[in-house]
Amino acid sequence: MTILDKIIEHKIKEVATRKEYLPISKLEQRPLFDIAPLSAKAWVTSPNRSGIIAEFKRKSPSKGLINGNVKVSDVTSAYVEAGASAISVLTDEEFFGGSVDDLLASRGVHRAPLLRKDFVVDEYQLIEAKSIGADLVLLIAACLEPKKLKELAMTAKNLGLEVLMEVHNEDELKGHLNEHLDLVGVNNRNLKTFEVSVETSKRLSSLIPNEFLKISESGISDPSTIRELKDFGFDGFLIGENFMKTEDPGKACKEFIEAI
Ligand SMILES: O=P(O)(O)OC[C@@H](O)[C@@H](O)c1c[nH]c2ccccc12
């Protein structure tokens, strides 16, 4: 059983419990459910912004504890201040040490597009994402059948959320593309082996149709990599650990953006 299988197995149980505890009708009553969403697509391509999607991640299955000493509100507001185009907050508790409360805390301190980073397996999580103030959601091709991914993408769009689909190889990309996606992310980290290679982004770039924004995800630690990836047509860059592993992630993000 791979780590991804374990995460999904756990997630299905977790969602069943959440649904019982807080039904959809209650989520729809939350005040944030009705706020107008922000467009990550617009912010990622804005000439006034960096294209960096800066992530708040305390721990991960591949690295263990990354940073247990910083506050999500401090870090994510500093990311926005530094010029990030969007913010990603992990909401998975079991494997990444995040929470829905982390995303809510982040929503309270800035008005940049906010990605709910989790393993979406059920439409409940999309409604929940909207109810806590997220603007976009991640759908991972490796976790979802093409038909299911497309249905979830359509539901997300109907809620006013944008959709980032994540792939890490040619087959996932070809099999899962559909008209409801906004951004396509290439994960440089193989979720089965944890190996990281930016070459994956370069290899897949020409296979992503131009109607989708191209995002390169994971393992980026050098501003020169951003310049290289831009030449391959990438618009956005998802960076977590490189910032989070420092004492002051906001400052690390600022220095990185200044060096692009
Ligand atoms: O910390 P990194 O290597 O900069 O990676 C960030 C982000 O891409 C990574 O956290 C990620 C990409 N896809 C995911 C799916 C689930 C959880 C986490 C992720």
The ligand as an SDF file (V2000), in Angstrom:
LIG
                    3D

 19 20  0  0  0  0  0  0  0  0999 V2000
    7.0460   21.8840   -0.2560 O   0  0  0  0  0  0  0  0  0  0  0  0
    7.2670   21.8760   -1.7330 P   0  0  0  0  0  0  0  0  0  0  0  0
    8.2170   20.8190   -2.1740 O   0  0  0  0  0  0  0  0  0  0  0  0
    7.6630   23.2460   -2.2300 O   0  0  0  0  0  0  0  0  0  0  0  0
    5.8710   21.5000   -2.4080 O   0  0  0  0  0  0  0  0  0  0  0  0
    4.7300   22.3200   -2.2720 C   0  0  0  0  0  0  0  0  0  0  0  0
    3.4880   21.5950   -2.8540 C   0  0  0  0  0  0  0  0  0  0  0  0
    3.6790   21.4350   -4.2210 O   0  0  0  0  0  0  0  0  0  0  0  0
    3.2830   20.2410   -2.1630 C   0  0  0  0  0  0  0  0  0  0  0  0
    3.0350   20.4660   -0.8250 O   0  0  0  0  0  0  0  0  0  0  0  0
    2.1430   19.4310   -2.7690 C   0  0  0  0  0  0  0  0  0  0  0  0
    1.8740   19.3050   -4.0820 C   0  0  0  0  0  0  0  0  0  0  0  0
    0.7920   18.5170   -4.2880 N   0  0  0  0  0  0  0  0  0  0  0  0
    0.3350   18.1260   -3.0980 C   0  0  0  0  0  0  0  0  0  0  0  0
   -0.7740   17.3370   -2.7920 C   0  0  0  0  0  0  0  0  0  0  0  0
   -1.0600   17.1280   -1.4700 C   0  0  0  0  0  0  0  0  0  0  0  0
   -0.2620   17.6610   -0.4640 C   0  0  0  0  0  0  0  0  0  0  0  0
    0.8590   18.4330   -0.7530 C   0  0  0  0  0  0  0  0  0  0  0  0
    1.1480   18.6800   -2.0750 C   0  0  0  0  0  0  0  0  0  0  0  0
  1  2  2  0
  2  3  1  0
  2  4  1  0
  2  5  1  0
  5  6  1  0
  6  7  1  0
  7  8  1  0
  7  9  1  0
  9 10  1  0
  9 11  1  0
 11 12  2  0
 11 19  1  0
 12 13  1  0
 13 14  1  0
 14 15  1  0
 14 19  2  0
 15 16  2  0
 16 17  1  0
 17 18  2  0
 18 19  1  0
M  END
$$$$
